[in-house]
């Protein structure tokens, strides 16, 4: 099953730059593993925002929830998920 997720990240004002950088390192490792496993197909930055669109190829809703809630930055994310179906006009 394919899902599109939009993630908006908002860190608290009080969070230090060092803590933010630490989250970014952990997030990169987690995200990289998902991409190597093929469970995250794509990730794109939203221009001008601390947000991304990413596409997941997973067995079911439970697997997607486990992935999303496992992101180190999860407590600071607002996530909107859209299930995707094949478009009849797609040539892929
Ligand atoms: O930088 C971001 O968009 C936040 C974060 C969410 C997934 C990921 O790889 O990084």
PDB file of the backbone (N, CA, C, O) and the ligand in Angstrom, with CONECT records:
HET    LIG  A 101      10
ATOM      1  N   UNK A   1       0.844  -1.184   0.000  1.00  0.00           N
ATOM      2  CA  UNK A   1       0.000   0.000   0.000  1.00  0.00           C
ATOM      3  C   UNK A   1       0.885   1.242   0.000  1.00  0.00           C
ATOM      4  O   UNK A   1       1.901   1.309   0.692  1.00  0.00           O
ATOM      5  N   UNK A   2       0.463   2.230  -0.805  1.00  0.00           N
ATOM      6  CA  UNK A   2       1.241   3.471  -0.870  1.00  0.00           C
ATOM      7  C   UNK A   2       0.535   4.589  -0.109  1.00  0.00           C
ATOM      8  O   UNK A   2      -0.687   4.733  -0.159  1.00  0.00           O
ATOM      9  N   UNK A   3       1.340   5.366   0.590  1.00  0.00           N
ATOM     10  CA  UNK A   3       0.818   6.517   1.336  1.00  0.00           C
ATOM     11  C   UNK A   3       1.730   7.716   1.084  1.00  0.00           C
ATOM     12  O   UNK A   3       2.952   7.594   1.005  1.00  0.00           O
ATOM     13  N   UNK A   4       1.091   8.876   0.962  1.00  0.00           N
ATOM     14  CA  UNK A   4       1.816  10.141   0.925  1.00  0.00           C
ATOM     15  C   UNK A   4       1.660  10.799   2.296  1.00  0.00           C
ATOM     16  O   UNK A   4       0.551  10.910   2.821  1.00  0.00           O
ATOM     17  N   UNK A   5       2.778  11.230   2.866  1.00  0.00           N
ATOM     18  CA  UNK A   5       2.696  11.922   4.157  1.00  0.00           C
ATOM     19  C   UNK A   5       3.310  13.308   4.023  1.00  0.00           C
ATOM     20  O   UNK A   5       4.350  13.488   3.389  1.00  0.00           O
ATOM     21  N   UNK A   6       2.652  14.274   4.627  1.00  0.00           N
ATOM     22  CA  UNK A   6       3.260  15.591   4.787  1.00  0.00           C
ATOM     23  C   UNK A   6       3.617  15.746   6.262  1.00  0.00           C
ATOM     24  O   UNK A   6       2.781  15.545   7.143  1.00  0.00           O
ATOM     25  N   UNK A   7       4.858  16.103   6.510  1.00  0.00           N
ATOM     26  CA  UNK A   7       5.317  16.299   7.897  1.00  0.00           C
ATOM     27  C   UNK A   7       5.774  17.733   8.060  1.00  0.00           C
ATOM     28  O   UNK A   7       6.633  18.212   7.319  1.00  0.00           O
ATOM     29  N   UNK A   8       5.201  18.410   9.024  1.00  0.00           N
ATOM     30  CA  UNK A   8       5.629  19.761   9.394  1.00  0.00           C
ATOM     31  C   UNK A   8       6.304  19.661  10.752  1.00  0.00           C
ATOM     32  O   UNK A   8       5.743  19.114  11.701  1.00  0.00           O
ATOM     33  N   UNK A   9       7.508  20.194  10.830  1.00  0.00           N
ATOM     34  CA  UNK A   9       8.265  20.098  12.078  1.00  0.00           C
ATOM     35  C   UNK A   9       8.290  21.457  12.769  1.00  0.00           C
ATOM     36  O   UNK A   9       8.616  22.473  12.156  1.00  0.00           O
ATOM     37  N   UNK A  10       7.943  21.457  14.050  1.00  0.00           N
ATOM     38  CA  UNK A  10       8.033  22.682  14.860  1.00  0.00           C
ATOM     39  C   UNK A  10       8.729  22.335  16.172  1.00  0.00           C
ATOM     40  O   UNK A  10       8.192  21.605  17.004  1.00  0.00           O
ATOM     41  N   UNK A  11       9.933  22.872  16.338  1.00  0.00           N
ATOM     42  CA  UNK A  11      10.647  22.675  17.599  1.00  0.00           C
ATOM     43  C   UNK A  11      10.243  23.770  18.580  1.00  0.00           C
ATOM     44  O   UNK A  11       9.933  24.891  18.179  1.00  0.00           O
ATOM     45  N   UNK A  12      10.250  23.434  19.869  1.00  0.00           N
ATOM     46  CA  UNK A  12       9.949  24.470  20.855  1.00  0.00           C
ATOM     47  C   UNK A  12      11.005  25.582  20.826  1.00  0.00           C
ATOM     48  O   UNK A  12      12.180  25.334  20.554  1.00  0.00           O
ATOM     49  N   UNK A  13      10.563  26.807  21.112  1.00  0.00           N
ATOM     50  CA  UNK A  13      11.483  27.964  21.145  1.00  0.00           C
ATOM     51  C   UNK A  13      12.669  27.697  22.059  1.00  0.00           C
ATOM     52  O   UNK A  13      13.782  28.161  21.812  1.00  0.00           O
ATOM     53  N   UNK A  14      12.409  26.939  23.120  1.00  0.00           N
ATOM     54  CA  UNK A  14      13.428  26.732  24.152  1.00  0.00           C
ATOM     55  C   UNK A  14      14.483  25.697  23.746  1.00  0.00           C
ATOM     56  O   UNK A  14      15.486  25.546  24.444  1.00  0.00           O
ATOM     57  N   UNK A  15      14.280  24.987  22.640  1.00  0.00           N
ATOM     58  CA  UNK A  15      15.223  23.924  22.275  1.00  0.00           C
ATOM     59  C   UNK A  15      16.535  24.530  21.769  1.00  0.00           C
ATOM     60  O   UNK A  15      16.533  25.444  20.944  1.00  0.00           O
ATOM     61  N   UNK A  16      17.644  24.008  22.274  1.00  0.00           N
ATOM     62  CA  UNK A  16      18.950  24.548  21.864  1.00  0.00           C
ATOM     63  C   UNK A  16      19.308  24.079  20.451  1.00  0.00           C
ATOM     64  O   UNK A  16      18.779  23.081  19.960  1.00  0.00           O
ATOM     65  N   UNK A  17      20.212  24.816  19.811  1.00  0.00           N
ATOM     66  CA  UNK A  17      20.684  24.454  18.463  1.00  0.00           C
ATOM     67  C   UNK A  17      21.377  23.087  18.495  1.00  0.00           C
ATOM     68  O   UNK A  17      21.290  22.318  17.539  1.00  0.00           O
ATOM     69  N   UNK A  18      22.060  22.797  19.594  1.00  0.00           N
ATOM     70  CA  UNK A  18      22.757  21.515  19.739  1.00  0.00           C
ATOM     71  C   UNK A  18      21.749  20.355  19.755  1.00  0.00           C
ATOM     72  O   UNK A  18      21.965  19.327  19.114  1.00  0.00           O
ATOM     73  N   UNK A  19      20.668  20.534  20.481  1.00  0.00           N
ATOM     74  CA  UNK A  19      19.630  19.484  20.540  1.00  0.00           C
ATOM     75  C   UNK A  19      18.977  19.314  19.178  1.00  0.00           C
ATOM     76  O   UNK A  19      18.713  18.191  18.748  1.00  0.00           O
ATOM     77  N   UNK A  20      18.712  20.433  18.494  1.00  0.00           N
ATOM     78  CA  UNK A  20      18.121  20.346  17.149  1.00  0.00           C
ATOM     79  C   UNK A  20      19.047  19.570  16.213  1.00  0.00           C
ATOM     80  O   UNK A  20      18.605  18.704  15.458  1.00  0.00           O
ATOM     81  N   UNK A  21      20.353  19.902  16.280  1.00  0.00           N
ATOM     82  CA  UNK A  21      21.326  19.227  15.409  1.00  0.00           C
ATOM     83  C   UNK A  21      21.371  17.731  15.723  1.00  0.00           C
ATOM     84  O   UNK A  21      21.522  16.908  14.820  1.00  0.00           O
ATOM     85  N   UNK A  22      21.242  17.385  16.985  1.00  0.00           N
ATOM     86  CA  UNK A  22      21.245  15.979  17.393  1.00  0.00           C
ATOM     87  C   UNK A  22      20.022  15.259  16.810  1.00  0.00           C
ATOM     88  O   UNK A  22      20.133  14.137  16.315  1.00  0.00           O
ATOM     89  N   UNK A  23      18.861  15.910  16.873  1.00  0.00           N
ATOM     90  CA  UNK A  23      17.648  15.333  16.270  1.00  0.00           C
ATOM     91  C   UNK A  23      17.851  15.121  14.771  1.00  0.00           C
ATOM     92  O   UNK A  23      17.433  14.102  14.221  1.00  0.00           O
ATOM     93  N   UNK A  24      18.498  16.095  14.108  1.00  0.00           N
ATOM     94  CA  UNK A  24      18.671  16.006  12.651  1.00  0.00           C
ATOM     95  C   UNK A  24      19.580  14.839  12.265  1.00  0.00           C
ATOM     96  O   UNK A  24      19.354  14.180  11.250  1.00  0.00           O
ATOM     97  N   UNK A  25      20.598  14.589  13.069  1.00  0.00           N
ATOM     98  CA  UNK A  25      21.491  13.445  12.803  1.00  0.00           C
ATOM     99  C   UNK A  25      20.714  12.134  12.943  1.00  0.00           C
ATOM    100  O   UNK A  25      20.819  11.245  12.098  1.00  0.00           O
ATOM    101  N   UNK A  26      19.926  12.027  14.029  1.00  0.00           N
ATOM    102  CA  UNK A  26      19.160  10.794  14.279  1.00  0.00           C
ATOM    103  C   UNK A  26      18.099  10.582  13.196  1.00  0.00           C
ATOM    104  O   UNK A  26      17.850   9.461  12.752  1.00  0.00           O
ATOM    105  N   UNK A  27      17.484  11.695  12.787  1.00  0.00           N
ATOM    106  CA  UNK A  27      16.437  11.631  11.772  1.00  0.00           C
ATOM    107  C   UNK A  27      17.022  11.154  10.430  1.00  0.00           C
ATOM    108  O   UNK A  27      16.406  10.355   9.724  1.00  0.00           O
ATOM    109  N   UNK A  28      18.198  11.649  10.097  1.00  0.00           N
ATOM    110  CA  UNK A  28      18.837  11.271   8.834  1.00  0.00           C
ATOM    111  C   UNK A  28      19.136   9.775   8.802  1.00  0.00           C
ATOM    112  O   UNK A  28      18.953   9.119   7.777  1.00  0.00           O
ATOM    113  N   UNK A  29      19.591   9.250   9.916  1.00  0.00           N
ATOM    114  CA  UNK A  29      19.900   7.817   9.996  1.00  0.00           C
ATOM    115  C   UNK A  29      18.616   6.985   9.866  1.00  0.00           C
ATOM    116  O   UNK A  29      18.574   6.007   9.120  1.00  0.00           O
ATOM    117  N   UNK A  30      17.577   7.386  10.598  1.00  0.00           N
ATOM    118  CA  UNK A  30      16.292   6.656  10.571  1.00  0.00           C
ATOM    119  C   UNK A  30      15.697   6.685   9.165  1.00  0.00           C
ATOM    120  O   UNK A  30      15.261   5.663   8.635  1.00  0.00           O
ATOM    121  N   UNK A  31      15.690   7.883   8.575  1.00  0.00           N
ATOM    122  CA  UNK A  31      15.133   8.075   7.241  1.00  0.00           C
ATOM    123  C   UNK A  31      15.946   7.298   6.196  1.00  0.00           C
ATOM    124  O   UNK A  31      15.376   6.688   5.292  1.00  0.00           O
ATOM    125  N   UNK A  32      17.255   7.322   6.323  1.00  0.00           N
ATOM    126  CA  UNK A  32      18.122   6.604   5.390  1.00  0.00           C
ATOM    127  C   UNK A  32      17.857   5.108   5.438  1.00  0.00           C
ATOM    128  O   UNK A  32      17.817   4.446   4.401  1.00  0.00           O
ATOM    129  N   UNK A  33      17.677   4.577   6.637  1.00  0.00           N
ATOM    130  CA  UNK A  33      17.384   3.140   6.773  1.00  0.00           C
ATOM    131  C   UNK A  33      16.068   2.790   6.082  1.00  0.00           C
ATOM    132  O   UNK A  33      15.978   1.784   5.379  1.00  0.00           O
ATOM    133  N   UNK A  34      15.046   3.625   6.286  1.00  0.00           N
ATOM    134  CA  UNK A  34      13.748   3.367   5.639  1.00  0.00           C
ATOM    135  C   UNK A  34      13.883   3.377   4.122  1.00  0.00           C
ATOM    136  O   UNK A  34      13.252   2.577   3.431  1.00  0.00           O
ATOM    137  N   UNK A  35      14.722   4.301   3.598  1.00  0.00           N
ATOM    138  CA  UNK A  35      14.906   4.373   2.143  1.00  0.00           C
ATOM    139  C   UNK A  35      15.667   3.153   1.632  1.00  0.00           C
ATOM    140  O   UNK A  35      15.330   2.590   0.590  1.00  0.00           O
ATOM    141  N   UNK A  36      16.704   2.750   2.380  1.00  0.00           N
ATOM    142  CA  UNK A  36      17.464   1.552   1.954  1.00  0.00           C
ATOM    143  C   UNK A  36      16.579   0.311   1.976  1.00  0.00           C
ATOM    144  O   UNK A  36      16.741  -0.579   1.142  1.00  0.00           O
ATOM    145  N   UNK A  37      15.641   0.245   2.929  1.00  0.00           N
ATOM    146  CA  UNK A  37      14.715  -0.904   3.017  1.00  0.00           C
ATOM    147  C   UNK A  37      13.630  -0.852   1.943  1.00  0.00           C
ATOM    148  O   UNK A  37      12.938  -1.840   1.701  1.00  0.00           O
ATOM    149  N   UNK A  38      13.488   0.316   1.298  1.00  0.00           N
ATOM    150  CA  UNK A  38      12.446   0.482   0.283  1.00  0.00           C
ATOM    151  C   UNK A  38      11.085   0.824   0.855  1.00  0.00           C
ATOM    152  O   UNK A  38      10.095   0.886   0.127  1.00  0.00           O
ATOM    153  N   UNK A  39      11.037   1.046   2.165  1.00  0.00           N
ATOM    154  CA  UNK A  39       9.732   1.376   2.775  1.00  0.00           C
ATOM    155  C   UNK A  39       9.411   2.864   2.617  1.00  0.00           C
ATOM    156  O   UNK A  39       8.243   3.251   2.578  1.00  0.00           O
ATOM    157  N   UNK A  40      10.461   3.700   2.527  1.00  0.00           N
ATOM    158  CA  UNK A  40      10.241   5.099   2.143  1.00  0.00           C
ATOM    159  C   UNK A  40      10.740   5.231   0.709  1.00  0.00           C
ATOM    160  O   UNK A  40      11.932   5.095   0.435  1.00  0.00           O
ATOM    161  N   UNK A  41       9.808   5.498  -0.199  1.00  0.00           N
ATOM    162  CA  UNK A  41      10.182   5.560  -1.621  1.00  0.00           C
ATOM    163  C   UNK A  41      10.805   6.880  -2.014  1.00  0.00           C
ATOM    164  O   UNK A  41      11.643   6.948  -2.913  1.00  0.00           O
ATOM    165  N   UNK A  42      10.385   7.921  -1.331  1.00  0.00           N
ATOM    166  CA  UNK A  42      10.777   9.258  -1.761  1.00  0.00           C
ATOM    167  C   UNK A  42      10.631  10.216  -0.593  1.00  0.00           C
ATOM    168  O   UNK A  42       9.798  10.011   0.289  1.00  0.00           O
ATOM    169  N   UNK A  43      11.437  11.254  -0.592  1.00  0.00           N
ATOM    170  CA  UNK A  43      11.234  12.344   0.372  1.00  0.00           C
ATOM    171  C   UNK A  43      11.656  13.647  -0.298  1.00  0.00           C
ATOM    172  O   UNK A  43      12.724  13.737  -0.903  1.00  0.00           O
ATOM    173  N   UNK A  44      10.800  14.647  -0.177  1.00  0.00           N
ATOM    174  CA  UNK A  44      11.037  15.947  -0.811  1.00  0.00           C
ATOM    175  C   UNK A  44      10.815  17.058   0.199  1.00  0.00           C
ATOM    176  O   UNK A  44       9.867  17.014   0.983  1.00  0.00           O
ATOM    177  N   UNK A  45      11.683  18.043   0.180  1.00  0.00           N
ATOM    178  CA  UNK A  45      11.519  19.229   1.006  1.00  0.00           C
ATOM    179  C   UNK A  45      10.433  20.115   0.410  1.00  0.00           C
ATOM    180  O   UNK A  45      10.360  20.261  -0.810  1.00  0.00           O
ATOM    181  N   UNK A  46       9.596  20.704   1.240  1.00  0.00           N
ATOM    182  CA  UNK A  46       8.653  21.729   0.793  1.00  0.00           C
ATOM    183  C   UNK A  46       9.427  23.046   0.778  1.00  0.00           C
ATOM    184  O   UNK A  46       9.966  23.470   1.801  1.00  0.00           O
ATOM    185  N   UNK A  47       9.478  23.681  -0.378  1.00  0.00           N
ATOM    186  CA  UNK A  47      10.317  24.876  -0.530  1.00  0.00           C
ATOM    187  C   UNK A  47       9.915  25.952   0.482  1.00  0.00           C
ATOM    188  O   UNK A  47       8.750  26.336   0.585  1.00  0.00           O
ATOM    189  N   UNK A  48      10.899  26.412   1.209  1.00  0.00           N
ATOM    190  CA  UNK A  48      10.686  27.522   2.131  1.00  0.00           C
ATOM    191  C   UNK A  48      10.055  27.150   3.465  1.00  0.00           C
ATOM    192  O   UNK A  48       9.752  28.028   4.274  1.00  0.00           O
ATOM    193  N   UNK A  49       9.855  25.854   3.703  1.00  0.00           N
ATOM    194  CA  UNK A  49       9.220  25.441   4.963  1.00  0.00           C
ATOM    195  C   UNK A  49      10.028  24.315   5.608  1.00  0.00           C
ATOM    196  O   UNK A  49      10.738  23.580   4.921  1.00  0.00           O
ATOM    197  N   UNK A  50       9.915  24.184   6.928  1.00  0.00           N
ATOM    198  CA  UNK A  50      10.525  23.029   7.588  1.00  0.00           C
ATOM    199  C   UNK A  50       9.493  21.918   7.540  1.00  0.00           C
ATOM    200  O   UNK A  50       8.870  21.564   8.541  1.00  0.00           O
ATOM    201  N   UNK A  51       9.334  21.379   6.332  1.00  0.00           N
ATOM    202  CA  UNK A  51       8.308  20.370   6.072  1.00  0.00           C
ATOM    203  C   UNK A  51       8.761  19.496   4.918  1.00  0.00           C
ATOM    204  O   UNK A  51       9.600  19.896   4.111  1.00  0.00           O
ATOM    205  N   UNK A  52       8.202  18.307   4.851  1.00  0.00           N
ATOM    206  CA  UNK A  52       8.511  17.428   3.718  1.00  0.00           C
ATOM    207  C   UNK A  52       7.279  16.672   3.281  1.00  0.00           C
ATOM    208  O   UNK A  52       6.316  16.521   4.032  1.00  0.00           O
ATOM    209  N   UNK A  53       7.332  16.193   2.035  1.00  0.00           N
ATOM    210  CA  UNK A  53       6.397  15.188   1.548  1.00  0.00           C
ATOM    211  C   UNK A  53       7.203  13.913   1.352  1.00  0.00           C
ATOM    212  O   UNK A  53       8.280  13.941   0.755  1.00  0.00           O
ATOM    213  N   UNK A  54       6.686  12.794   1.851  1.00  0.00           N
ATOM    214  CA  UNK A  54       7.377  11.522   1.677  1.00  0.00           C
ATOM    215  C   UNK A  54       6.356  10.446   1.311  1.00  0.00           C
ATOM    216  O   UNK A  54       5.189  10.507   1.699  1.00  0.00           O
ATOM    217  N   UNK A  55       6.834   9.458   0.549  1.00  0.00           N
ATOM    218  CA  UNK A  55       5.965   8.384   0.062  1.00  0.00           C
ATOM    219  C   UNK A  55       6.429   7.062   0.676  1.00  0.00           C
ATOM    220  O   UNK A  55       7.617   6.739   0.655  1.00  0.00           O
ATOM    221  N   UNK A  56       5.487   6.311   1.217  1.00  0.00           N
ATOM    222  CA  UNK A  56       5.773   5.047   1.914  1.00  0.00           C
ATOM    223  C   UNK A  56       5.119   3.886   1.191  1.00  0.00           C
ATOM    224  O   UNK A  56       3.980   3.978   0.732  1.00  0.00           O
ATOM    225  N   UNK A  57       5.856   2.799   1.100  1.00  0.00           N
ATOM    226  CA  UNK A  57       5.338   1.559   0.521  1.00  0.00           C
ATOM    227  C   UNK A  57       5.349   0.526   1.647  1.00  0.00           C
ATOM    228  O   UNK A  57       6.392  -0.036   1.979  1.00  0.00           O
ATOM    229  N   UNK A  58       4.171   0.287   2.227  1.00  0.00           N
ATOM    230  CA  UNK A  58       4.069  -0.554   3.431  1.00  0.00           C
ATOM    231  C   UNK A  58       2.921  -1.546   3.286  1.00  0.00           C
ATOM    232  O   UNK A  58       2.093  -1.431   2.382  1.00  0.00           O
ATOM    233  N   UNK A  59       2.888  -2.525   4.194  1.00  0.00           N
ATOM    234  CA  UNK A  59       1.860  -3.573   4.120  1.00  0.00           C
ATOM    235  C   UNK A  59       0.492  -3.042   4.530  1.00  0.00           C
ATOM    236  O   UNK A  59      -0.521  -3.401   3.931  1.00  0.00           O
ATOM    237  N   UNK A  60       0.462  -2.195   5.539  1.00  0.00           N
ATOM    238  CA  UNK A  60      -0.838  -1.767   6.063  1.00  0.00           C
ATOM    239  C   UNK A  60      -0.702  -0.504   6.932  1.00  0.00           C
ATOM    240  O   UNK A  60       0.392   0.028   7.120  1.00  0.00           O
ATOM    241  N   UNK A  61      -1.846  -0.048   7.450  1.00  0.00           N
ATOM    242  CA  UNK A  61      -1.868   1.170   8.277  1.00  0.00           C
ATOM    243  C   UNK A  61      -0.998   1.026   9.523  1.00  0.00           C
ATOM    244  O   UNK A  61      -0.343   1.974   9.955  1.00  0.00           O
ATOM    245  N   UNK A  62      -1.007  -0.186  10.091  1.00  0.00           N
ATOM    246  CA  UNK A  62      -0.246  -0.396  11.329  1.00  0.00           C
ATOM    247  C   UNK A  62       1.256  -0.222  11.088  1.00  0.00           C
ATOM    248  O   UNK A  62       1.962   0.366  11.907  1.00  0.00           O
ATOM    249  N   UNK A  63       1.738  -0.746   9.942  1.00  0.00           N
ATOM    250  CA  UNK A  63       3.170  -0.586   9.643  1.00  0.00           C
ATOM    251  C   UNK A  63       3.499   0.893   9.446  1.00  0.00           C
ATOM    252  O   UNK A  63       4.524   1.380   9.923  1.00  0.00           O
ATOM    253  N   UNK A  64       2.617   1.599   8.738  1.00  0.00           N
ATOM    254  CA  UNK A  64       2.883   3.033   8.528  1.00  0.00           C
ATOM    255  C   UNK A  64       2.898   3.770   9.866  1.00  0.00           C
ATOM    256  O   UNK A  64       3.762   4.613  10.109  1.00  0.00           O
ATOM    257  N   UNK A  65       1.949   3.451  10.719  1.00  0.00           N
ATOM    258  CA  UNK A  65       1.909   4.139  12.019  1.00  0.00           C
ATOM    259  C   UNK A  65       3.183   3.868  12.822  1.00  0.00           C
ATOM    260  O   UNK A  65       3.726   4.765  13.468  1.00  0.00           O
ATOM    261  N   UNK A  66       3.648   2.623  12.772  1.00  0.00           N
ATOM    262  CA  UNK A  66       4.883   2.286  13.504  1.00  0.00           C
ATOM    263  C   UNK A  66       6.064   3.092  12.948  1.00  0.00           C
ATOM    264  O   UNK A  66       6.898   3.584  13.707  1.00  0.00           O
ATOM    265  N   UNK A  67       6.125   3.221  11.617  1.00  0.00           N
ATOM    266  CA  UNK A  67       7.217   3.985  11.002  1.00  0.00           C
ATOM    267  C   UNK A  67       7.138   5.450  11.430  1.00  0.00           C
ATOM    268  O   UNK A  67       8.125   6.030  11.883  1.00  0.00           O
ATOM    269  N   UNK A  68       5.959   6.036  11.280  1.00  0.00           N
ATOM    270  CA  UNK A  68       5.827   7.482  11.558  1.00  0.00           C
ATOM    271  C   UNK A  68       6.096   7.787  13.024  1.00  0.00           C
ATOM    272  O   UNK A  68       6.776   8.759  13.354  1.00  0.00           O
ATOM    273  N   UNK A  69       5.556   6.948  13.898  1.00  0.00           N
ATOM    274  CA  UNK A  69       5.730   7.230  15.329  1.00  0.00           C
ATOM    275  C   UNK A  69       7.143   6.907  15.803  1.00  0.00           C
ATOM    276  O   UNK A  69       7.524   7.259  16.919  1.00  0.00           O
ATOM    277  N   UNK A  70       7.925   6.230  14.943  1.00  0.00           N
ATOM    278  CA  UNK A  70       9.317   5.925  15.293  1.00  0.00           C
ATOM    279  C   UNK A  70      10.295   7.031  14.910  1.00  0.00           C
ATOM    280  O   UNK A  70      11.460   6.982  15.305  1.00  0.00           O
ATOM    281  N   UNK A  71       9.840   8.031  14.147  1.00  0.00           N
ATOM    282  CA  UNK A  71      10.748   9.128  13.804  1.00  0.00           C
ATOM    283  C   UNK A  71      11.203   9.826  15.084  1.00  0.00           C
ATOM    284  O   UNK A  71      10.380  10.150  15.940  1.00  0.00           O
ATOM    285  N   UNK A  72      12.520  10.062  15.218  1.00  0.00           N
ATOM    286  CA  UNK A  72      12.998  10.766  16.420  1.00  0.00           C
ATOM    287  C   UNK A  72      12.286  12.098  16.648  1.00  0.00           C
ATOM    288  O   UNK A  72      12.049  12.491  17.790  1.00  0.00           O
ATOM    289  N   UNK A  73      11.944  12.794  15.556  1.00  0.00           N
ATOM    290  CA  UNK A  73      11.278  14.103  15.693  1.00  0.00           C
ATOM    291  C   UNK A  73       9.761  13.988  15.838  1.00  0.00           C
ATOM    292  O   UNK A  73       9.067  15.004  15.864  1.00  0.00           O
ATOM    293  N   UNK A  74       9.243  12.769  15.931  1.00  0.00           N
ATOM    294  CA  UNK A  74       7.787  12.562  15.947  1.00  0.00           C
ATOM    295  C   UNK A  74       7.043  13.483  16.931  1.00  0.00           C
ATOM    296  O   UNK A  74       5.989  14.017  16.587  1.00  0.00           O
ATOM    297  N   UNK A  75       7.575  13.678  18.149  1.00  0.00           N
ATOM    298  CA  UNK A  75       6.839  14.539  19.099  1.00  0.00           C
ATOM    299  C   UNK A  75       6.700  15.987  18.612  1.00  0.00           C
ATOM    300  O   UNK A  75       5.872  16.743  19.122  1.00  0.00           O
ATOM    301  N   UNK A  76       7.518  16.365  17.619  1.00  0.00           N
ATOM    302  CA  UNK A  76       7.504  17.752  17.143  1.00  0.00           C
ATOM    303  C   UNK A  76       6.919  17.870  15.734  1.00  0.00           C
ATOM    304  O   UNK A  76       7.036  18.909  15.084  1.00  0.00           O
ATOM    305  N   UNK A  77       6.292  16.792  15.278  1.00  0.00           N
ATOM    306  CA  UNK A  77       5.753  16.771  13.910  1.00  0.00           C
ATOM    307  C   UNK A  77       4.240  16.849  13.899  1.00  0.00           C
ATOM    308  O   UNK A  77       3.553  16.274  14.745  1.00  0.00           O
ATOM    309  N   UNK A  78       3.739  17.588  12.901  1.00  0.00           N
ATOM    310  CA  UNK A  78       2.322  17.508  12.555  1.00  0.00           C
ATOM    311  C   UNK A  78       2.288  16.711  11.250  1.00  0.00           C
ATOM    312  O   UNK A  78       2.873  17.138  10.254  1.00  0.00           O
ATOM    313  N   UNK A  79       1.612  15.564  11.242  1.00  0.00           N
ATOM    314  CA  UNK A  79       1.663  14.661  10.079  1.00  0.00           C
ATOM    315  C   UNK A  79       0.268  14.480   9.493  1.00  0.00           C
ATOM    316  O   UNK A  79      -0.691  14.190  10.208  1.00  0.00           O
ATOM    317  N   UNK A  80       0.175  14.655   8.195  1.00  0.00           N
ATOM    318  CA  UNK A  80      -1.078  14.396   7.467  1.00  0.00           C
ATOM    319  C   UNK A  80      -0.790  13.285   6.461  1.00  0.00           C
ATOM    320  O   UNK A  80       0.156  13.378   5.679  1.00  0.00           O
ATOM    321  N   UNK A  81      -1.608  12.237   6.485  1.00  0.00           N
ATOM    322  CA  UNK A  81      -1.391  11.076   5.625  1.00  0.00           C
ATOM    323  C   UNK A  81      -2.502  10.972   4.584  1.00  0.00           C
ATOM    324  O   UNK A  81      -3.682  11.124   4.899  1.00  0.00           O
ATOM    325  N   UNK A  82      -2.106  10.710   3.336  1.00  0.00           N
ATOM    326  CA  UNK A  82      -3.071  10.505   2.246  1.00  0.00           C
ATOM    327  C   UNK A  82      -2.815   9.139   1.618  1.00  0.00           C
ATOM    328  O   UNK A  82      -1.722   8.900   1.104  1.00  0.00           O
ATOM    329  N   UNK A  83      -3.809   8.225   1.648  1.00  0.00           N
ATOM    330  CA  UNK A  83      -3.629   6.942   0.965  1.00  0.00           C
ATOM    331  C   UNK A  83      -3.640   7.156  -0.549  1.00  0.00           C
ATOM    332  O   UNK A  83      -4.405   7.972  -1.063  1.00  0.00           O
ATOM    333  N   UNK A  84      -2.788   6.420  -1.250  1.00  0.00           N
ATOM    334  CA  UNK A  84      -2.687   6.577  -2.707  1.00  0.00           C
ATOM    335  C   UNK A  84      -3.164   5.316  -3.433  1.00  0.00           C
ATOM    336  O   UNK A  84      -2.870   4.195  -3.017  1.00  0.00           O
ATOM    337  N   UNK A  85      -3.901   5.522  -4.518  1.00  0.00           N
ATOM    338  CA  UNK A  85      -4.310   4.413  -5.397  1.00  0.00           C
ATOM    339  C   UNK A  85      -3.768   4.713  -6.790  1.00  0.00           C
ATOM    340  O   UNK A  85      -3.450   5.857  -7.117  1.00  0.00           O
ATOM    341  N   UNK A  86      -3.670   3.679  -7.589  1.00  0.00           N
ATOM    342  CA  UNK A  86      -3.128   3.860  -8.944  1.00  0.00           C
ATOM    343  C   UNK A  86      -4.062   4.745  -9.758  1.00  0.00           C
ATOM    344  O   UNK A  86      -5.280   4.570  -9.742  1.00  0.00           O
ATOM    345  N   UNK A  87      -3.468   5.698 -10.470  1.00  0.00           N
ATOM    346  CA  UNK A  87      -4.284   6.555 -11.329  1.00  0.00           C
ATOM    347  C   UNK A  87      -4.491   5.836 -12.671  1.00  0.00           C
ATOM    348  O   UNK A  87      -3.542   5.292 -13.235  1.00  0.00           O
ATOM    349  N   UNK A  88      -5.716   5.833 -13.174  1.00  0.00           N
ATOM    350  CA  UNK A  88      -5.978   5.089 -14.421  1.00  0.00           C
ATOM    351  C   UNK A  88      -5.179   5.609 -15.617  1.00  0.00           C
ATOM    352  O   UNK A  88      -4.991   4.892 -16.599  1.00  0.00           O
ATOM    353  N   UNK A  89      -4.712   6.849 -15.532  1.00  0.00           N
ATOM    354  CA  UNK A  89      -3.958   7.408 -16.655  1.00  0.00           C
ATOM    355  C   UNK A  89      -2.446   7.246 -16.512  1.00  0.00           C
ATOM    356  O   UNK A  89      -1.682   7.658 -17.385  1.00  0.00           O
ATOM    357  N   UNK A  90      -2.024   6.638 -15.395  1.00  0.00           N
ATOM    358  CA  UNK A  90      -0.581   6.458 -15.201  1.00  0.00           C
ATOM    359  C   UNK A  90      -0.031   5.457 -16.222  1.00  0.00           C
ATOM    360  O   UNK A  90      -0.653   4.427 -16.483  1.00  0.00           O
ATOM    361  N   UNK A  91       1.119   5.760 -16.788  1.00  0.00           N
ATOM    362  CA  UNK A  91       1.725   4.828 -17.740  1.00  0.00           C
ATOM    363  C   UNK A  91       2.814   3.981 -17.068  1.00  0.00           C
ATOM    364  O   UNK A  91       3.493   3.203 -17.737  1.00  0.00           O
ATOM    365  N   UNK A  92       2.983   4.132 -15.745  1.00  0.00           N
ATOM    366  CA  UNK A  92       3.984   3.315 -15.034  1.00  0.00           C
ATOM    367  C   UNK A  92       3.381   1.987 -14.604  1.00  0.00           C
ATOM    368  O   UNK A  92       4.067   1.167 -13.994  1.00  0.00           O
TER     369      UNK A  92
HETATM  370  O1  LIG A 101      13.803  17.430   7.761  1.00  0.00           O
HETATM  371  C1  LIG A 101      12.630  17.017   7.853  1.00  0.00           C
HETATM  372  O2  LIG A 101      11.788  17.186   6.984  1.00  0.00           O
HETATM  373  C2  LIG A 101      12.241  16.242   9.094  1.00  0.00           C
HETATM  374  C3  LIG A 101      12.480  14.822   8.994  1.00  0.00           C
HETATM  375  C4  LIG A 101      11.379  13.945   8.663  1.00  0.00           C
HETATM  376  C5  LIG A 101      11.846  12.924   7.935  1.00  0.00           C
HETATM  377  C6  LIG A 101      13.185  13.169   7.692  1.00  0.00           C
HETATM  378  O3  LIG A 101      13.973  12.466   7.059  1.00  0.00           O
HETATM  379  O4  LIG A 101      13.560  14.370   8.211  1.00  0.00           O
CONECT  370  371
CONECT  371  370  372  373
CONECT  372  371
CONECT  373  371  374
CONECT  374  373  375  379
CONECT  375  374  376
CONECT  376  375  377
CONECT  377  376  378  379
CONECT  378  377
CONECT  379  374  377
END
